[in-house]
Amino acid sequence: MFAKIKEVESKLYNDEKKTVPPSVVSSDLSMTGDIVSTGEIHVDGRIRGDIRCRTLVVGVNAEIVGSVQADFVKIYGCLEGQVYARSVFLSGSARVTGDITHESLEMEAGAFLDGHCRHTDDPIPAEQAPAELMLTDATAKKDGEKK
C-alpha cells in the first residue's frame, strides 16, 4: 500500500519537472492579477499585477504594471514596476519605469530606463519564494483543505 503511494508521489514530482510550452498573453488580452509560473511567459498584451516565472519575454506592444521576479527577463515593450532577475535584457524599444535589481544587465542603444539599477549576486529578494516553491505551497494548501 505504501509503495503505491511512493510511486504516485514520485510520478507527480517527475511530471512537474517536465518542460512545458511557454504561456502566452496575446496582444488582444488585458488582465488584472498576479501570474505565477515555473516556466516561460510571453506577454504581448496588458497586465496589471505581479509576475513570477523562470523566463519572461515582454513583447514590443506589451504593457505591464507590476513587479517582476524571474531568472531571465527580456523587455521589448513597456514595464512599470520593480524587476528582480538574474539576467535582464533591454532592447532598443524597451521602456522601463522602475528599479532593476540584477546579476547581469544588457541594454541596447535607444532603451529607456527611468529608475535605478542595482547589481547583486542574489537579485531575488529573500522574503519572496521562487515560483516552484509558491506553486508547491499552494498545492499543499489545497490538499490540506480537502482533508
C-alpha positions in Angstrom: 0.0 0.0 0.0 2.7 2.5 1.0 4.8 1.5 -2.0 2.0 2.6 -4.3 1.8 6.0 -2.6 5.5 6.5 -3.1 5.2 5.6 -6.8 2.4 8.1 -7.2 4.3 10.8 -5.4 7.4 10.1 -7.5 5.4 10.2 -10.7 3.8 13.5 -9.7 7.1 15.0 -8.8 8.7 13.9 -12.1 5.8 15.2 -14.1 6.2 18.7 -12.6 9.8 18.8 -13.8 8.9 18.2 -17.5 9.4 21.1 -19.8 6.2 22.9 -20.9 5.5 25.2 -23.7 5.6 28.9 -22.9 2.4 30.6 -21.7 1.3 33.5 -23.9 -0.7 36.6 -23.1 -1.7 37.7 -26.6 -2.0 41.3 -27.8 -5.8 41.4 -27.6 -5.8 40.3 -23.9 -5.8 42.6 -20.9 -5.8 41.1 -17.4 -5.6 42.2 -13.8 -4.0 39.8 -11.3 -0.7 38.1 -10.4 0.8 35.5 -12.5 3.0 32.6 -11.2 4.6 30.0 -13.5 7.6 27.7 -13.2 8.2 28.1 -17.0 8.3 30.8 -19.6 5.8 33.6 -20.2 5.5 35.7 -23.3 3.4 38.9 -22.9 2.1 40.8 -25.8 -1.0 42.2 -24.1 -1.6 44.3 -21.0 -1.1 43.0 -17.4 -1.8 44.8 -14.1 -0.2 42.6 -11.5 3.0 41.0 -10.3 4.7 38.2 -12.4 6.9 35.4 -11.1 8.3 32.9 -13.5 11.5 31.3 -14.8 11.7 33.4 -18.1 9.7 36.5 -19.1 9.6 38.0 -22.5 7.8 41.4 -22.8 6.8 41.9 -26.4 7.1 45.2 -28.3 3.4 46.1 -27.8 3.1 44.8 -24.3 2.4 46.9 -21.2 3.0 45.6 -17.7 2.3 47.4 -14.5 3.6 45.4 -11.5 6.8 43.9 -10.2 8.6 41.1 -12.0 10.7 38.3 -10.4 12.4 35.9 -12.8 15.6 34.2 -13.7 15.7 35.7 -17.2 13.8 38.9 -18.4 13.8 40.2 -22.0 12.0 43.5 -22.4 11.0 44.9 -25.8 7.9 46.8 -24.7 6.8 48.8 -21.6 7.1 47.8 -18.0 6.3 49.9 -15.0 7.5 48.4 -11.7 10.4 46.7 -9.9 12.4 44.0 -11.7 14.3 41.3 -9.8 16.2 39.0 -12.2 19.4 37.2 -12.6 19.7 38.3 -16.3 17.9 41.4 -17.8 18.0 42.4 -21.4 16.5 45.8 -22.5 16.1 46.1 -26.3 16.2 49.5 -28.1 12.4 49.6 -28.0 12.1 48.9 -24.2 10.6 51.5 -21.8 11.1 50.7 -18.2 10.0 52.9 -15.3 11.2 51.3 -12.0 14.3 49.9 -10.4 16.1 46.8 -11.7 17.9 44.5 -9.3 20.1 42.2 -11.4 23.0 39.9 -11.6 23.7 40.8 -15.3 22.2 43.7 -17.3 22.4 44.3 -21.0 20.9 47.4 -22.7 20.7 48.2 -26.4 21.1 51.8 -27.7 17.7 53.5 -27.5 16.4 51.6 -24.4 14.6 53.9 -21.9 15.1 53.3 -18.2 13.7 55.7 -15.5 14.9 54.1 -12.3 17.9 52.7 -10.5 20.0 49.7 -11.5 21.5 47.6 -8.7 23.9 44.8 -9.2 23.9 41.9 -6.7 24.9 38.3 -6.7 21.4 37.3 -5.3 18.8 39.5 -7.1 15.7 37.6 -5.9 14.6 39.1 -2.5 15.0 36.6 0.3 11.4 37.2 1.5 10.0 36.1 -1.9 10.0 32.4 -2.6 10.9 31.0 -6.0 7.9 30.3 -8.3 8.2 26.5 -7.9 8.0 26.8 -4.1 5.0 29.0 -4.3 3.2 26.5 -6.5 4.1 23.7 -4.2 2.8 25.6 -1.2 -0.5 26.4 -3.0 -0.9 22.7 -3.9 -0.2 21.7 -0.3 -2.8 24.1 1.0 -5.4 22.8 -1.4 -4.6 19.2 -0.4 -4.8 20.2 3.3 -8.3 21.8 2.7 -9.6 18.5 1.3 -8.7 16.5 4.4 
